[in-house]
């Protein structure tokens, strides 16, 4: 029997209708060397904390960490990271599900692939309001499928998305400071860069969990949409300060972020903002793409932008362009 130990961190906030199924899916894992299930709640005001405490009474593996005040997802994850003591650590949302063989298959993968420091897999995307599966994460949310192993360069590809709940990390490479609390939405991006500067990410081309969409997902909130651009620029600055050798990759992703924001500004009828952002892009080391963006702000309109964002094939072509 493999002796590698695993800690699982479950991050929760107001998930009373979903947390029980999440915890059941973790408790039903086939891997028999799970050391602890650290459930960190970020000051929920519903029944989530009570449900966690009830589960902990009957399951000694569960270690509740309950906060009185909401401080954000980065703080909440770090509370869990401060408690890890095993060879591997998995971080999952309190609204997602693990399939029975998830941890077992990921531990086996990382033990066999010593050059990989983290392992991810595909997820089923499930709409809880419609009560139906929408398809694979790699088909529904990502625009490019990972084949085998990738390095840090792939994290900067705007067409690649991976579900954070699918990751299993080698604990020894977890950054000492964990997730950067200066960031509200892009802390997982910076964390992934920190991780992949130490080794590869291995992808298991198999659905081993469920990503549940329910309207309260933090990345789909209106605040996230409004503040995402600002958060991204801060994230790029943090990455450059830590890894100046990643300048070209950061610049490429930064340009893509600006172009995306310019299109969204046009879509929202704010042509003035689109033109200003285009000029900023020109002076920020991307003169020709800034000129192109400025021209787009003149010739494009909301209807055309809606077509781009409403058609995955068109959006995929746009992502290739940027």
C-alpha positions in Angstrom: 0.0 0.0 0.0 1.2 3.5 -0.9 2.2 5.3 2.3 1.9 8.9 0.9 -0.4 10.9 3.1 -2.9 13.5 1.9 -4.6 16.5 3.5 -7.7 17.9 1.9 -8.7 21.6 2.4 -12.3 22.5 1.9 -13.0 26.2 1.6 -16.6 27.2 2.4 -18.8 30.3 2.5 -22.6 30.2 2.7 -22.9 26.8 1.1 -25.5 25.2 3.3 -27.3 23.5 0.4 -24.1 22.0 -1.1 -21.6 21.4 1.6 -23.0 18.0 2.8 -22.7 16.4 -0.6 -19.2 17.9 -0.9 -18.1 16.4 2.4 -19.7 13.0 1.6 -17.8 12.9 -1.7 -14.5 13.4 0.2 -15.3 10.9 2.9 -16.1 8.3 0.2 -12.7 8.4 -1.3 -11.1 5.1 -2.1 -7.6 6.3 -1.1 -7.1 5.1 2.5 -4.3 7.3 3.7 -6.1 10.6 4.0 -4.6 12.3 7.0 -7.1 15.1 7.7 -10.0 17.0 6.0 -9.5 20.7 7.0 -12.7 22.6 6.5 -12.1 26.4 6.6 -15.3 28.5 6.7 -15.0 32.3 6.0 -17.6 33.6 8.4 -20.7 32.1 6.8 -24.0 33.6 7.9 -26.1 30.6 7.0 -26.1 27.0 8.4 -22.8 26.1 6.8 -20.7 26.3 10.1 -23.3 24.2 12.0 -23.3 21.5 9.3 -19.5 21.4 9.4 -19.5 21.0 13.2 -22.1 18.2 13.0 -20.0 16.3 10.4 -16.9 16.7 12.6 -18.6 15.1 15.5 -19.1 11.8 13.5 -15.9 12.0 11.4 -12.6 12.4 13.3 -10.8 13.2 10.1 -12.7 16.5 9.8 -10.9 19.5 11.3 -13.2 22.6 11.4 -11.6 26.0 11.2 -14.4 28.5 11.6 -13.9 32.3 11.3 -16.2 34.8 12.8 -15.5 37.5 10.2 -15.4 37.2 6.4 -11.9 38.1 5.1 -11.9 36.7 1.6 -10.9 33.5 -0.2 -7.1 34.0 0.0 -7.2 34.3 3.8 -9.6 31.4 4.0 -7.3 29.1 2.0 -4.2 30.2 3.9 -5.9 29.2 7.2 -6.0 25.6 5.8 -2.5 25.7 4.3 -1.2 26.6 7.8 -2.5 23.3 9.1 -1.2 20.9 6.4 1.2 18.1 7.5 1.0 15.5 4.7 2.9 14.7 1.5 0.1 16.0 -0.7 -2.6 18.6 -0.4 -5.8 19.1 -2.3 -7.8 22.3 -2.2 -11.5 22.1 -3.1 -14.5 24.4 -3.0 -17.3 23.6 -0.6 -19.6 23.5 -3.6 -17.7 21.0 -5.7 -17.7 17.2 -5.7 -14.9 14.5 -5.8 -15.4 11.2 -7.6 -14.4 8.2 -5.5 -11.1 7.5 -7.2 -9.9 11.1 -7.6 -7.3 11.3 -4.8 -6.1 7.7 -5.4 -5.5 8.4 -9.1 -3.8 11.7 -8.5 -1.4 10.3 -5.8 -0.5 7.5 -8.1 0.2 10.0 -10.9 2.4 12.2 -8.9 4.3 9.3 -7.4 5.1 8.0 -10.9 5.8 11.4 -12.5 8.5 12.9 -10.3 9.0 15.9 -12.6 5.4 17.1 -11.9 4.7 19.0 -8.7 0.9 19.3 -9.2 -1.7 17.2 -10.9 -5.1 18.3 -12.4 -7.9 16.6 -14.2 -11.1 17.3 -16.1 -14.4 18.1 -14.3 -18.0 17.8 -15.1 -19.8 21.2 -15.2 -23.1 20.9 -13.5 -25.8 23.6 -13.3 -27.6 23.2 -10.0 -30.4 25.5 -11.0 -31.2 23.5 -14.2 -30.2 20.2 -12.4 -28.2 19.1 -15.4 -24.7 18.5 -16.6 -23.5 21.0 -19.2 -20.5 18.9 -20.3 -16.7 18.7 -19.6 -14.8 21.6 -18.1 -12.3 21.3 -20.9 -15.1 21.8 -23.5 -17.5 24.2 -21.7 -15.1 26.6 -20.0 -11.6 26.1 -21.4 -10.8 26.9 -25.0 -7.8 24.6 -25.2 -7.3 21.1 -23.8 -4.1 20.2 -22.1 -2.3 17.2 -23.4 0.0 15.4 -20.9 2.2 17.8 -19.0 2.7 21.6 -19.2 5.0 24.1 -17.6 4.6 27.7 -16.4 4.2 29.1 -19.9 0.8 27.5 -20.3 -0.6 29.4 -17.3 -0.2 32.6 -19.3 -2.2 31.2 -22.2 -5.6 33.0 -22.0 -7.3 30.1 -23.8 -6.5 27.6 -21.0 -8.6 27.3 -17.9 -8.3 24.6 -15.3 -10.6 24.1 -12.3 -8.8 24.8 -9.1 -10.8 22.1 -7.3 -9.1 19.5 -9.5 -5.5 20.2 -8.3 -3.4 18.0 -6.0 -0.1 19.5 -4.9 3.1 18.2 -3.5 3.1 19.9 -0.1 6.8 20.5 -0.2 6.4 23.1 -3.0 3.6 25.1 -1.4 4.9 28.8 -1.1 5.5 29.8 2.5 3.1 32.7 2.3 0.4 30.7 0.5 -2.1 32.7 -1.5 -1.5 36.4 -1.9 -4.1 38.3 0.2 -3.6 41.5 -1.7 -5.6 39.9 -4.6 -9.3 39.1 -4.3 -9.8 37.2 -7.6 -6.5 36.5 -9.3 -4.7 35.0 -6.2 -5.0 31.5 -7.7 -3.3 32.7 -10.9 -0.2 34.0 -8.9 -0.2 30.9 -6.8 -0.1 28.7 -9.9 2.8 30.6 -11.2 4.6 30.2 -7.9 3.9 26.4 -8.1 4.9 25.9 -11.7 8.2 27.7 -11.3 9.2 24.6 -9.4 8.0 21.9 -11.8 5.4 20.7 -14.3 1.6 20.3 -14.1 0.4 16.8 -15.1 -3.1 16.5 -16.5 -5.2 13.4 -16.2 -7.6 13.3 -19.1 -10.5 12.0 -17.1 -13.4 13.5 -15.3 -12.8 13.0 -11.6 -15.0 15.6 -10.1 -17.9 18.0 -10.5 -17.8 21.8 -10.7 -21.1 23.1 -9.7 -22.5 26.3 -11.1 -25.2 27.8 -8.8 -25.2 31.6 -9.3 -23.2 32.4 -6.2 -19.8 31.3 -7.6 -17.3 34.0 -6.7 -15.8 34.3 -10.2 -19.2 34.9 -11.7 -20.2 37.7 -9.4 -20.8 41.2 -10.7 -18.0 42.5 -8.4 -15.6 40.0 -9.9 -16.4 41.2 -13.5 -15.9 44.8 -12.5 -12.7 44.4 -10.4 -11.2 41.6 -12.4 -9.2 43.9 -14.7 -7.7 45.9 -11.8 -6.9 42.7 -9.9 -5.2 41.3 -13.0 -2.9 44.3 -13.4 -1.9 44.0 -9.7 -1.2 40.3 -10.2 1.1 41.0 -13.2 3.1 43.4 -11.1 3.5 40.9 -8.3 4.6 38.2 -10.7 7.2 40.5 -12.4 8.6 41.5 -9.0 9.1 37.8 -8.1 10.1 36.5 -11.5 11.5 39.2 -13.8 12.6 36.4 -16.2 8.9 35.9 -17.0 8.6 39.4 -18.5 7.7 38.3 -22.1 4.9 35.9 -20.8 3.6 38.6 -18.5 3.6 41.2 -21.3 1.6 38.8 -23.6 -1.0 38.1 -21.0 -1.2 41.8 -20.0 -1.9 42.8 -23.7 -4.6 40.1 -23.9 -6.2 41.4 -20.7 -6.2 45.0 -22.1 -7.7 43.9 -25.4 -10.4 41.9 -23.5 -11.2 45.0 -21.4 -11.3 47.2 -24.5 -13.9 44.9 -26.1 -16.0 44.8 -23.0 -15.9 48.6 -22.8 -17.2 48.8 -26.4 -19.8 46.2 -25.6 -21.0 48.3 -22.6 -21.2 51.4 -24.8 -18.2 53.1 -23.2 -16.2 53.9 -26.4 -14.3 56.7 -24.6 -12.9 54.2 -22.1 -12.0 51.8 -24.9 -10.0 54.6 -26.7 -8.2 55.6 -23.4 -7.2 52.0 -22.7 -6.0 51.6 -26.3 -3.7 54.7 -25.8 -2.4 53.2 -22.5 -1.6 50.0 -24.4 0.4 52.0 -26.9 2.5 53.6 -24.2 2.9 50.4 -22.3 5.3 48.7 -24.8 2.6 47.4 -27.2 2.3 50.2 -29.7 1.0 48.3 -32.7 -1.6 46.3 -30.8 -2.6 49.6 -29.1 -3.1 51.2 -32.5 -5.1 48.1 -33.6 -7.2 48.3 -30.5 -7.9 52.0 -31.1 -9.1 51.2 -34.6 -11.3 48.4 -33.3 -12.8 50.9 -30.8 -13.9 53.0 -33.8 -15.2 50.3 -36.1 -16.7 47.8 -33.7 -20.0 48.1 -32.0 -22.0 46.3 -29.3 -23.7 43.9 -31.8 -20.4 42.7 -33.2 -18.8 42.3 -29.7 -21.9 40.3 -28.6 -21.4 38.0 -31.6 -17.7 37.4 -30.6 -18.5 36.7 -27.0 -21.6 34.7 -27.8 -19.8 32.3 -30.3 -17.2 30.1 -28.9 -15.5 29.6 -32.3 -15.2 33.3 -32.8 -14.0 33.9 -29.3 -11.4 31.1 -29.7 -10.1 32.8 -32.9 -9.9 36.1 -31.0 -7.9 34.4 -28.2 -5.5 33.0 -30.8 -5.1 36.5 -32.2 -4.2 38.0 -28.9 
